[in-house]
Amino acid sequence: MQSQDVAPRPAPSPSDLAVDVEQAEAALVEHYPRLVRIAYLVLPPSLGRNRRVVTAHALTQRALPRGRTQAPAIPARSTGRDGDPGYAFVRLQVLRTALEAGLPLKRTALPKRSQLPPLLPQVWGLRLFPRSGGADELALDQRLSALSGPARAAYVLRGLEKLPDGDVCKVLTAAGCEEPQEALQEADDLPEQYALLDSPEFDPCSLHARPTDLMRRRQHTKAALAAAAAVAVCGVLLGLPGGGWGPDGAAAPAYAQNPAAEAALDPAKLLRVAPTAWEAAARSDFSVWPARGDLTGDKALLHRALAVWARPGESVQVSATPGTPSGGPSGPPQLLYAGTVDSARVVLLYDGLRIARYAEPTNSTKGAALDFARVDGADRSEASALVLDRADGNVRYLTAPWVTQAAERDLLKPGTGTTALALTDGVTAPLASPAAQPGDCTSWKVLQLTDPTGTRLSTDLGELIPAHLTTGLPGATREVLGRQALHTWAPYACSLASMRSAGVRTVNAWAYGRQPLPDGSGSADWLCTRADTWRGGGTRVLAQFHTPGGTYGAVAAKAENVPTCGPKDPHVLAGVLWKSEAGNWFLLAAGSQGTSSVGTTGEVSASAPGSLLAVRTKQGVRAELKGTLEDGRPISGLR
């Protein structure tokens, strides 16, 4: 018998396989969480998280065939689902309906079922949404929302289903996508953070529940009968000519995408200034700072910073100086810095009104912090430095591009000179921060910056912007330079501690009087310190008294939100009870230049011509100060 070669019989292709209801149901039940996750990721985020969850479940539950049907010629290559035509079929149905749900409604055609709110499932009185993830998941969700539906589907099939591009094209084509290659190219713009697709942020089966608006629901219940009666009237009114408006007027739907808001979250649209722009600019503020740092090209970091600014999560530590709004940017902000500082990645952004500082640990995105500070109207001296990082009681600054030298100085010790600080791409070496100094005030380190126009002193008061220190007559202040100016500030440096975290812009120290002491032990100095803020309100004024040989000045009086000791009212009058070395008590008072007389009322009644008053009294007495200026105007004592 002669042998013959027999060709092997080909294996059945997926298109030859038929899927019945039982097989599809088994695949749907077994892989239900994954199918719902696919639907949730592909659905347009503009639906809102609650409707997106409910719709994902509805589309998945409607994916069963009505009878026996052909399985698509598409392999299911994910682990545990190889060769299962039932899974391939229901996955295709879920993708098709999820893509349909994202299509815009047309006036000329009836909407498809997937484009309408689902009838089932429904949960009355509750809002459902997945658990929040970290900054990476938030950033990925923002990026996915900017893609088209087919591109989101391509990214999910690549990352969650592990399909090669050829099979992704087949699935998209079978799901009704006309240009699958363009969808793949659009998905290529996103970084391959596929592991994040398995995170709780995108799990519509593990949900948080919150109530709907309870007060509004109660009001709606009470108004139901009235609404029913009004239907007939509304029907008549709708027939009248002319248009009408809803309660929100021309506002977009609650979850509509706003182009300006989306542009503000795009790292590619961040404003970047040329390194030499400040040299020819008419302004000398933060708007002419160039972008610096070793991470200015890290789009993922910049996107996280922008996303957290617009929508900080519950784990983000947010702080803002008084009077500073903490909402998201209205448009693309300006990038000032993005780099690694000590053990953190730091991003500094500027939107014309505020500085926003985003910081995260170098080894994770957990523990992120977001700080805001107002800087509107900053001039050259106030826009010379920003706090970049604080660690171990030290502070690092990012300096303006026009700064040529940086140094630290102890304000309490005017005769000790300065210590140079290294500058690396505008970043200073660390210096001790007085804002973190506990206990007794034994030193007060300040930042000294030099540029072609001069030298200035600033101090850290626990905020992003160091306060600019000046001295001299209100309205004609000058920089703290030279021996006399430094010695004027020295006894009063520690009083700056009372101005921490108040949004202080500048602090001026004005020595307005010198008074001989009645016991012949020398002369005491009177000084007024005024702290002005970025927001205008919250001004703090201190009248201080310093006796010969004393290390620190004593606060004699203080006030808030008064024009005293400022450009609008360059006058001050204050008094103090003082005990001489012989044990005698005196009421001492001093007014600024231009005071023609000083007097007291109350438990002490006395007066004297000129700007000084010294009256012997006893401990604990109370008196009211009043004075008269040379132009005849009255002046009250600062309290």
PESUL-V233672 format. One record per residue. N is the residue number from 1. RES is the residue in three letters. PHI is phi in degrees with one decimal (999 if undefined). NEAR is the number of other ideal C-beta (glycine too) atoms within 8 Angstrom. D_LAST is the distance of its C-alpha to the last C-alpha in Angstrom with 1 decimal. Layout:
BEGIN
n:res:phi:near:d_last
N:RES:PHI:NEAR:D_LAST
N:RES:PHI:NEAR:D_LAST
END
This chain:
BEGIN
n:res:phi:near:d_last
1:MET:999:2:125.1
2:GLN:-83.7:3:123.1
3:SER:-77.7:4:119.3
4:GLN:-125.8:4:117.0
5:ASP:-78.1:4:113.4
6:VAL:-110.6:4:111.1
7:ALA:-68.8:4:107.7
8:PRO:-65.9:4:104.8
9:ARG:-77.3:4:103.4
10:PRO:-65.8:5:99.9
11:ALA:-70.3:4:97.0
12:PRO:-66.5:5:95.6
13:SER:-78.7:8:92.8
14:PRO:-57.8:11:89.6
15:SER:-71.7:8:90.9
16:ASP:-82.8:5:93.9
17:LEU:-87.5:10:91.8
18:ALA:-106.0:8:91.2
19:VAL:-118.7:13:88.2
20:ASP:-104.2:10:88.5
21:VAL:-60.5:10:85.9
22:GLU:-63.2:6:86.2
23:GLN:-66.5:10:85.7
24:ALA:-65.7:15:82.7
25:GLU:-65.3:9:81.1
26:ALA:-62.5:9:81.6
27:ALA:-66.9:14:79.8
28:LEU:-65.3:14:77.0
29:VAL:-66.4:7:76.4
30:GLU:-67.1:7:76.6
31:HIS:-112.1:11:74.3
32:TYR:-57.0:10:72.1
33:PRO:-57.8:8:68.7
34:ARG:-69.4:8:69.6
35:LEU:-64.0:14:70.9
36:VAL:-65.6:13:67.8
37:ARG:-63.1:15:65.7
38:ILE:-60.6:15:67.8
39:ALA:-61.1:17:67.4
40:TYR:-62.3:13:63.6
41:LEU:-71.8:12:63.3
42:VAL:-83.7:13:65.6
43:LEU:-60.3:14:64.2
44:PRO:-66.9:8:61.7
45:PRO:-61.3:9:58.0
46:SER:-65.1:9:57.3
47:LEU:-67.0:10:58.8
48:GLY:91.1:8:55.7
49:ARG:-65.4:8:55.8
50:ASN:-65.6:9:56.9
51:ARG:-66.6:9:59.8
52:ARG:-62.9:13:60.7
53:VAL:-64.3:14:61.2
54:VAL:-63.2:13:63.3
55:THR:-65.8:15:65.3
56:ALA:-59.5:15:66.1
57:HIS:-66.4:13:67.6
58:ALA:-63.6:12:69.5
59:LEU:-63.8:16:71.0
60:THR:-66.8:14:72.1
61:GLN:-69.8:9:73.6
62:ARG:-93.9:9:75.6
63:ALA:-83.8:13:77.1
64:LEU:-70.0:10:80.3
65:PRO:-72.7:11:83.5
66:ARG:-83.7:5:85.5
67:GLY:-160.9:6:88.7
68:ARG:-79.9:7:90.4
69:THR:-141.8:10:89.2
70:GLN:-75.5:7:89.5
71:ALA:-76.9:13:86.9
72:PRO:-69.7:12:85.4
73:ALA:-81.5:7:86.7
74:ILE:-135.8:11:83.4
75:PRO:-71.6:8:83.1
76:ALA:-104.1:12:80.3
77:ARG:-92.6:10:79.6
78:SER:-67.6:10:76.6
79:THR:-57.7:5:77.2
80:GLY:85.6:4:78.9
81:ARG:-129.9:10:79.8
82:ASP:-61.1:9:82.6
83:GLY:70.2:5:85.4
84:ASP:-89.6:9:84.1
85:PRO:-65.2:13:85.1
86:GLY:-63.4:13:83.3
87:TYR:-66.7:12:79.9
88:ALA:-59.6:14:80.6
89:PHE:-68.1:16:81.4
90:VAL:-67.9:16:78.4
91:ARG:-63.8:13:76.1
92:LEU:-63.7:13:77.6
93:GLN:-64.2:11:77.1
94:VAL:-63.7:14:73.5
95:LEU:-62.7:14:72.9
96:ARG:-60.9:11:74.8
97:THR:-71.3:13:72.9
98:ALA:-66.5:17:69.5
99:LEU:-68.5:15:70.2
100:GLU:-63.6:11:71.4
101:ALA:-63.2:13:68.2
102:GLY:-89.0:9:66.3
103:LEU:-75.8:9:68.5
104:PRO:-70.2:3:67.1
105:LEU:-71.8:6:68.6
106:LYS:-114.6:6:71.2
107:ARG:-69.8:4:72.1
108:THR:-87.5:3:75.8
109:ALA:-139.0:5:76.2
110:LEU:-70.7:3:75.5
111:PRO:-68.8:8:72.8
112:LYS:-77.3:8:74.0
113:ARG:-60.9:6:73.2
114:SER:-69.1:10:70.9
115:GLN:-84.3:9:68.8
116:LEU:-99.5:7:68.0
117:PRO:-57.0:5:65.6
118:PRO:-68.2:11:67.7
119:LEU:-74.2:5:69.2
120:LEU:-136.7:6:69.2
121:PRO:-78.4:8:67.4
122:GLN:-136.7:7:64.6
123:VAL:-124.9:8:61.8
124:TRP:-81.8:4:60.3
125:GLY:82.1:6:56.7
126:LEU:-132.7:9:55.8
127:ARG:-108.4:8:54.7
128:LEU:-114.3:11:56.3
129:PHE:-158.4:9:55.4
130:PRO:-65.5:14:56.1
131:ARG:-65.8:9:53.8
132:SER:-74.3:9:51.4
133:GLY:-96.7:11:52.3
134:GLY:-93.0:9:50.4
135:ALA:-66.1:12:49.4
136:ASP:-65.3:11:53.0
137:GLU:-64.7:13:54.3
138:LEU:-61.0:16:51.6
139:ALA:-65.2:12:52.5
140:LEU:-64.5:12:56.2
141:ASP:-61.3:11:55.8
142:GLN:-63.2:11:54.0
143:ARG:-67.7:10:56.9
144:LEU:-62.3:12:59.5
145:SER:-65.9:10:58.0
146:ALA:-83.6:7:58.5
147:LEU:-86.7:12:62.3
148:SER:-75.2:7:65.0
149:GLY:-59.0:12:66.7
150:PRO:-60.6:14:69.8
151:ALA:-67.9:12:67.7
152:ARG:-61.0:13:65.7
153:ALA:-62.5:17:69.0
154:ALA:-62.8:15:70.4
155:TYR:-63.2:12:67.4
156:VAL:-69.6:13:67.7
157:LEU:-65.3:13:71.5
158:ARG:-66.9:13:71.1
159:GLY:-83.1:11:68.3
160:LEU:-86.7:14:68.9
161:GLU:-95.7:12:72.7
162:LYS:58.8:8:73.4
163:LEU:-85.9:11:76.0
164:PRO:-69.7:6:77.2
165:ASP:-61.1:8:76.7
166:GLY:-62.5:6:80.3
167:ASP:-71.1:12:79.9
168:VAL:-61.7:14:76.5
169:CYS:-61.6:11:78.2
170:LYS:-64.6:10:80.9
171:VAL:-64.1:16:78.5
172:LEU:-63.6:15:76.4
173:THR:-63.7:8:79.6
174:ALA:-65.7:10:80.9
175:ALA:-83.6:11:77.6
176:GLY:102.8:7:78.0
177:CYS:-80.1:11:76.0
178:GLU:-81.8:3:77.9
179:GLU:-132.3:7:76.3
180:PRO:-65.1:12:75.7
181:GLN:-65.0:7:75.7
182:GLU:-65.8:8:72.8
183:ALA:-63.4:15:70.9
184:LEU:-64.6:13:71.6
185:GLN:-64.7:7:70.4
186:GLU:-67.2:12:67.2
187:ALA:-68.6:13:66.6
188:ASP:-64.4:6:67.1
189:ASP:-70.7:4:63.7
190:LEU:-91.6:11:62.0
191:PRO:-65.1:4:61.7
192:GLU:-81.7:5:64.1
193:GLN:-100.3:10:61.6
194:TYR:-67.6:8:64.4
195:ALA:-62.5:6:63.3
196:LEU:-69.8:12:60.1
197:LEU:-65.9:12:62.4
198:ASP:-91.4:6:63.1
199:SER:-78.6:10:59.4
200:PRO:-61.6:9:58.0
201:GLU:-57.1:13:56.1
202:PHE:-116.3:15:59.6
203:ASP:-107.0:11:61.1
204:PRO:-78.8:14:61.6
205:CYS:-101.7:8:63.3
206:SER:-116.4:7:60.3
207:LEU:-121.3:10:57.7
208:HIS:-98.2:7:54.3
209:ALA:-121.4:7:54.2
210:ARG:-134.5:7:51.4
211:PRO:-72.7:7:51.6
212:THR:-73.4:9:51.6
213:ASP:-65.7:6:49.1
214:LEU:-66.9:7:49.6
215:MET:-64.9:6:48.0
216:ARG:-66.7:8:49.9
217:ARG:-62.9:10:53.1
218:ARG:-65.6:8:52.7
219:GLN:-64.9:8:52.0
220:HIS:-65.2:8:55.1
221:THR:-63.6:7:57.2
222:LYS:-65.4:6:56.2
223:ALA:-90.6:8:56.9
224:ALA:-61.2:8:60.3
225:LEU:-64.4:6:62.4
226:ALA:-64.1:7:60.6
227:ALA:-65.8:8:61.1
228:ALA:-62.5:7:64.8
229:ALA:-67.6:8:65.1
230:ALA:-81.0:8:63.4
231:VAL:-59.7:8:65.8
232:ALA:-62.6:7:68.4
233:VAL:-63.4:8:66.1
234:CYS:-64.4:8:64.8
235:GLY:-60.4:8:68.4
236:VAL:-67.6:8:69.0
237:LEU:-66.1:7:65.9
238:LEU:-65.7:6:66.8
239:GLY:-80.6:5:70.0
240:LEU:-75.4:6:68.3
241:PRO:-68.2:2:68.1
242:GLY:100.0:4:64.9
243:GLY:-105.9:3:62.5
244:GLY:-137.8:4:59.5
245:TRP:-148.2:5:56.5
246:GLY:-87.6:5:55.1
247:PRO:-65.1:3:51.7
248:ASP:-100.1:5:50.4
249:GLY:60.6:6:52.0
250:ALA:-88.0:4:53.1
251:ALA:-66.1:4:51.2
252:ALA:-72.9:4:53.4
253:PRO:-57.2:5:54.4
254:ALA:-56.8:4:51.9
255:TYR:-113.7:7:53.4
256:ALA:-68.4:7:54.5
257:GLN:-83.0:7:54.1
258:ASN:-101.3:7:51.9
259:PRO:-58.0:6:53.1
260:ALA:-66.6:8:49.7
261:ALA:-66.3:10:48.2
262:GLU:-68.4:10:51.3
263:ALA:-63.8:10:51.2
264:ALA:-67.6:15:47.6
265:LEU:-102.8:11:49.0
266:ASP:-97.7:11:51.9
267:PRO:-58.8:8:51.5
268:ALA:-68.6:5:54.2
269:LYS:-98.6:8:52.0
270:LEU:-59.0:14:48.9
271:LEU:-78.2:8:48.0
272:ARG:-128.5:9:48.7
273:VAL:-99.9:12:48.0
274:ALA:-63.3:6:50.4
275:PRO:-57.6:6:49.4
276:THR:-106.0:6:49.6
277:ALA:-61.9:10:48.0
278:TRP:-65.8:13:44.8
279:GLU:-67.7:5:46.7
280:ALA:-108.1:5:47.8
281:ALA:-75.3:9:45.0
282:ALA:-76.3:2:42.8
283:ARG:-102.5:6:39.8
284:SER:-128.7:10:38.3
285:ASP:-142.1:11:36.6
286:PHE:-67.9:11:37.8
287:SER:-67.7:10:40.5
288:VAL:-109.7:11:42.7
289:TRP:-75.1:13:42.4
290:PRO:-79.4:10:45.9
291:ALA:-82.6:13:46.7
292:ARG:-128.7:11:47.0
293:GLY:114.0:11:48.0
294:ASP:-85.6:6:51.2
295:LEU:-122.0:11:51.1
296:THR:-66.5:12:50.7
297:GLY:-98.4:4:54.2
298:ASP:-82.5:8:53.7
299:LYS:-64.1:8:54.0
300:ALA:-64.4:8:53.7
301:LEU:-63.6:11:50.3
302:LEU:-64.3:13:49.0
303:HIS:-66.8:13:50.3
304:ARG:-61.9:16:48.6
305:ALA:-60.9:13:45.3
306:LEU:-68.5:16:45.7
307:ALA:-66.1:13:47.0
308:VAL:-68.2:15:44.1
309:TRP:-60.3:12:41.6
310:ALA:-74.0:10:43.3
311:ARG:-148.1:7:44.0
312:PRO:-65.1:7:42.2
313:GLY:-77.3:10:44.0
314:GLU:-65.5:4:42.7
315:SER:-85.1:7:42.9
316:VAL:-81.6:10:40.8
317:GLN:-85.2:7:37.3
318:VAL:-109.9:10:35.2
319:SER:-137.2:7:31.6
320:ALA:-148.7:10:29.6
321:THR:-67.2:14:26.3
322:PRO:-53.2:9:24.0
323:GLY:81.5:11:25.4
324:THR:-105.6:13:28.8
325:PRO:-67.7:7:31.9
326:SER:-113.4:7:34.4
327:GLY:-72.8:3:37.6
328:GLY:-69.8:9:40.7
329:PRO:-71.6:12:41.4
330:SER:-82.2:6:42.8
331:GLY:-160.6:8:45.4
332:PRO:-59.1:9:46.6
333:PRO:-79.7:13:43.6
334:GLN:-96.7:15:43.9
335:LEU:-86.8:14:44.8
336:LEU:-102.2:13:42.8
337:TYR:-160.8:14:44.0
338:ALA:-151.0:16:46.3
339:GLY:-170.2:12:47.3
340:THR:-95.4:9:47.5
341:VAL:-129.3:10:44.6
342:ASP:53.2:6:45.0
343:SER:-109.6:5:46.1
344:ALA:-138.3:11:44.9
345:ARG:-98.4:13:46.1
346:VAL:-122.8:15:43.2
347:VAL:-126.9:14:43.2
348:LEU:-112.8:14:40.5
349:LEU:-128.1:17:40.7
350:TYR:-138.1:14:39.0
351:ASP:-114.9:11:39.3
352:GLY:93.7:7:37.5
353:LEU:-116.2:7:34.2
354:ARG:-130.9:12:33.9
355:ILE:-101.0:14:35.0
356:ALA:-116.1:15:36.8
357:ARG:-115.4:15:37.8
358:TYR:-108.1:14:40.7
359:ALA:-138.1:11:41.7
360:GLU:-142.1:14:44.6
361:PRO:-61.5:10:46.4
362:THR:-70.4:7:49.4
363:ASN:-100.6:3:51.7
364:SER:-168.4:6:50.9
365:THR:-106.7:9:48.9
366:LYS:-82.1:8:47.3
367:GLY:79.6:8:43.7
368:ALA:-70.7:14:42.7
369:ALA:-131.7:12:39.0
370:LEU:-134.8:15:37.6
371:ASP:-122.5:11:34.2
372:PHE:-126.0:16:32.7
373:ALA:-151.2:14:30.1
374:ARG:-75.4:12:29.4
375:VAL:-142.0:15:30.6
376:ASP:-66.1:7:31.2
377:GLY:77.6:4:30.9
378:ALA:-65.8:8:31.0
379:ASP:-105.4:8:32.1
380:ARG:-60.1:11:34.2
381:SER:-72.0:8:31.4
382:GLU:-85.7:12:29.9
383:ALA:-107.3:12:33.4
384:SER:-93.9:13:34.6
385:ALA:-158.6:13:34.4
386:LEU:-131.4:12:34.3
387:VAL:-72.3:14:34.1
388:LEU:-95.3:11:37.7
389:ASP:-161.7:11:37.7
390:ARG:-125.0:8:36.0
391:ALA:-157.5:9:38.2
392:ASP:55.7:3:38.1
393:GLY:78.8:7:34.6
394:ASN:-110.6:10:35.6
395:VAL:-134.5:13:35.0
396:ARG:-112.7:15:37.5
397:TYR:-115.3:13:36.7
398:LEU:-102.4:13:38.9
399:THR:-98.4:13:38.5
400:ALA:-66.2:13:39.3
401:PRO:-65.8:10:42.9
402:TRP:-88.2:10:41.9
403:VAL:-75.2:14:40.3
404:THR:-106.1:6:42.8
405:GLN:-142.4:8:41.1
406:ALA:-134.7:14:38.6
407:ALA:-153.1:11:37.2
408:GLU:-112.6:12:34.6
409:ARG:-141.2:12:32.3
410:ASP:-90.6:10:30.1
411:LEU:-66.7:15:26.8
412:LEU:-75.4:11:26.2
413:LYS:-125.6:8:29.6
414:PRO:-66.1:10:29.9
415:GLY:-92.3:4:33.3
416:THR:-89.0:6:35.1
417:GLY:79.1:5:36.0
418:THR:-120.2:7:36.6
419:THR:-119.1:7:38.9
420:ALA:-66.1:7:40.9
421:LEU:-114.2:11:40.8
422:ALA:-66.2:7:44.0
423:LEU:-116.1:11:44.0
424:THR:-122.4:6:46.6
425:ASP:53.5:6:46.9
426:GLY:86.0:10:43.2
427:VAL:-97.1:13:42.2
428:THR:-82.4:14:40.5
429:ALA:-65.7:7:41.5
430:PRO:-67.1:7:39.0
431:LEU:-133.7:11:36.0
432:ALA:-62.2:10:33.7
433:SER:-98.1:12:30.7
434:PRO:-69.4:13:27.3
435:ALA:-68.1:9:26.5
436:ALA:-101.4:9:29.1
437:GLN:-80.4:11:28.4
438:PRO:-88.6:3:28.0
439:GLY:67.2:3:26.9
440:ASP:-66.8:3:25.7
441:CYS:-90.0:10:24.7
442:THR:-104.3:4:27.7
443:SER:-157.7:10:28.1
444:TRP:-144.1:13:26.7
445:LYS:-80.8:11:29.6
446:VAL:-122.9:13:29.1
447:LEU:-95.7:16:31.8
448:GLN:-112.2:12:33.2
449:LEU:-117.3:13:35.4
450:THR:-124.4:10:37.8
451:ASP:-137.4:11:39.6
452:PRO:-58.7:4:41.7
453:THR:-95.9:4:38.7
454:GLY:150.2:7:36.6
455:THR:-121.2:8:34.6
456:ARG:-137.2:12:31.3
457:LEU:-113.8:13:29.0
458:SER:-137.7:13:27.8
459:THR:-131.9:14:26.4
460:ASP:-80.1:12:27.2
461:LEU:-116.3:13:24.3
462:GLY:85.4:7:26.8
463:GLU:-129.6:12:27.9
464:LEU:-70.3:10:30.9
465:ILE:-107.1:13:29.3
466:PRO:-67.7:12:27.8
467:ALA:-81.1:14:24.6
468:HIS:-81.1:12:25.5
469:LEU:-98.5:16:23.8
470:THR:-136.1:12:23.5
471:THR:-148.7:14:22.2
472:GLY:114.9:8:22.0
473:LEU:-61.8:7:20.8
474:PRO:-54.1:11:19.5
475:GLY:88.7:6:22.6
476:ALA:-140.8:6:24.9
477:THR:-71.8:9:24.0
478:ARG:-140.8:8:26.9
479:GLU:-71.4:11:28.1
480:VAL:-82.1:11:27.3
481:LEU:-129.6:8:30.6
482:GLY:87.6:5:31.9
483:ARG:-63.0:6:31.1
484:GLN:-65.3:6:28.1
485:ALA:-65.3:12:26.3
486:LEU:-67.3:12:27.0
487:HIS:-70.3:8:25.9
488:THR:-63.9:10:22.6
489:TRP:-79.0:14:21.9
490:ALA:-51.7:11:23.5
491:PRO:-69.7:12:20.8
492:TYR:-114.5:13:18.3
493:ALA:-59.8:11:20.8
494:CYS:-67.5:9:20.1
495:SER:-68.4:12:16.5
496:LEU:-64.8:13:18.5
497:ALA:-62.4:8:19.4
498:SER:-75.5:7:16.2
499:MET:-109.4:12:17.4
500:ARG:-67.1:9:20.9
501:SER:55.3:7:22.7
502:ALA:-116.6:12:20.2
503:GLY:70.5:15:22.6
504:VAL:-76.4:14:21.0
505:ARG:-98.4:10:23.1
506:THR:-140.0:11:21.8
507:VAL:-130.7:15:19.2
508:ASN:-112.7:14:18.8
509:ALA:-110.5:14:17.9
510:TRP:-124.8:13:17.6
511:ALA:-80.3:10:18.0
512:TYR:-99.9:11:16.8
513:GLY:-162.5:11:17.4
514:ARG:-136.1:7:19.6
515:GLN:-126.4:11:19.5
516:PRO:-65.0:5:22.5
517:LEU:-78.6:14:21.9
518:PRO:-67.4:10:23.3
519:ASP:-93.9:8:25.8
520:GLY:77.3:5:27.4
521:SER:-90.1:8:26.8
522:GLY:125.7:9:25.8
523:SER:-123.1:8:22.8
524:ALA:-100.5:13:19.5
525:ASP:-105.3:11:18.1
526:TRP:-111.1:16:14.7
527:LEU:-138.4:16:14.5
528:CYS:-117.2:16:12.6
529:THR:-108.1:14:13.9
530:ARG:-125.8:15:14.1
531:ALA:-105.9:13:16.2
532:ASP:-97.9:10:18.2
533:THR:-107.8:14:20.4
534:TRP:-68.9:14:24.0
535:ARG:-87.2:10:23.4
536:GLY:96.3:7:20.9
537:GLY:-79.5:7:18.3
538:GLY:78.9:12:16.0
539:THR:-61.5:13:14.5
540:ARG:-120.8:13:11.9
541:VAL:-124.7:17:9.9
542:LEU:-123.8:12:9.2
543:ALA:-99.9:15:8.9
544:GLN:-123.3:15:11.6
545:PHE:-127.8:16:13.7
546:HIS:-131.0:13:17.4
547:THR:-92.6:10:20.0
548:PRO:-58.5:8:23.7
549:GLY:83.4:4:25.7
550:GLY:-76.6:9:22.9
551:THR:-78.2:3:23.5
552:TYR:-120.0:9:20.0
553:GLY:-82.6:12:16.6
554:ALA:-107.0:9:13.8
555:VAL:-76.2:10:10.4
556:ALA:-90.5:11:8.1
557:ALA:-159.8:11:4.8
558:LYS:-151.5:10:5.5
559:ALA:-157.5:10:6.2
560:GLU:-126.3:8:9.8
561:ASN:55.7:6:12.4
562:VAL:-124.8:9:11.0
563:PRO:-79.3:5:13.4
564:THR:-52.8:12:11.2
565:CYS:68.6:15:13.1
566:GLY:-124.1:12:16.0
567:PRO:-59.4:5:19.5
568:LYS:-78.4:4:18.7
569:ASP:-147.1:8:16.0
570:PRO:-79.0:9:16.5
571:HIS:-137.1:12:14.0
572:VAL:-155.9:12:10.7
573:LEU:-140.1:17:9.4
574:ALA:-147.8:15:7.5
575:GLY:-140.3:15:8.9
576:VAL:-151.8:10:10.4
577:LEU:-87.7:12:13.3
578:TRP:-128.2:12:16.4
579:LYS:-106.9:8:19.9
580:SER:-76.7:12:22.8
581:GLU:-62.5:5:26.1
582:ALA:-81.2:5:27.7
583:GLY:93.0:5:25.3
584:ASN:-90.9:9:23.5
585:TRP:-101.1:11:19.8
586:PHE:-135.0:13:17.9
587:LEU:-96.8:18:14.6
588:LEU:-110.1:15:14.2
589:ALA:-143.8:15:12.3
590:ALA:-145.7:15:13.3
591:GLY:-111.0:14:13.4
592:SER:-75.0:13:15.4
593:GLN:-58.6:5:19.1
594:GLY:100.4:10:20.0
595:THR:-88.3:16:17.6
596:SER:-93.5:10:20.2
597:SER:-159.4:10:18.4
598:VAL:-133.9:17:15.4
599:GLY:-142.8:11:15.1
600:THR:-131.9:17:13.6
601:THR:-133.6:7:14.4
602:GLY:106.1:9:14.8
603:GLU:-72.4:6:16.4
604:VAL:-125.3:10:16.4
605:SER:-121.7:5:17.9
606:ALA:-161.5:9:18.5
607:SER:-154.5:7:18.7
608:ALA:-155.5:10:20.1
609:PRO:-72.1:4:21.6
610:GLY:87.3:8:20.6
611:SER:-102.5:12:17.4
612:LEU:-122.4:11:17.2
613:LEU:-144.5:14:16.7
614:ALA:-137.9:11:18.1
615:VAL:-131.2:9:18.7
616:ARG:-74.7:8:20.6
617:THR:-151.0:10:19.4
618:LYS:-129.9:5:19.7
619:GLN:-63.4:6:18.2
620:GLY:85.6:5:15.7
621:VAL:-71.6:11:14.9
622:ARG:-119.7:6:11.9
623:ALA:-148.2:11:11.0
624:GLU:-103.9:8:9.3
625:LEU:-94.1:13:9.3
626:LYS:-146.2:13:11.5
627:GLY:-147.6:16:13.9
628:THR:-131.3:10:17.0
629:LEU:-85.6:12:18.4
630:GLU:-62.4:6:22.1
631:ASP:-89.0:5:23.1
632:GLY:93.2:5:21.8
633:ARG:-75.9:6:18.8
634:PRO:-80.5:7:15.7
635:ILE:-138.6:12:12.3
636:SER:-101.8:8:8.9
637:GLY:-70.8:13:6.3
638:LEU:-70.7:14:3.8
639:ARG:-108.9:5:0.0
END
